[in-house]
Amino acid sequence: MYHQWMEDKYEESIKLRNQACLIGSFWNAEAARKIMDDDANTIAVSDEDFEKATQYMIEQNRKPKKQPRRRNKKKIVFNKRLNG
């Protein structure tokens, strides 16, 4: 079932991409053609750049995360007034 669900999500993303390209082609047909072209959607990265990016992500994950500062809550005081 998981694989079928993933396939459905993939098909839905392809459908939405195609709809976006169709709508965008009215304004910029050349850009829509480039997006639809599968070769234009690949990204080439050198091994050196990939290693740098990987090292950066590892360093960021190892850094201690800052704890959000706790704010003091305001206390609400209800005074009882006695009639009398």
HELIX and SHEET records of a PDB file:
HELIX    1   1 TYR A    2  SER A   25  1                                  24    
HELIX    2   2 ALA A   29  MET A   36  1                                   8    
HELIX    3   3 ASP A   38  ASN A   41  5                                   4    
HELIX    4   4 ASP A   47  ARG A   62  1                                  16    
END                                                                             
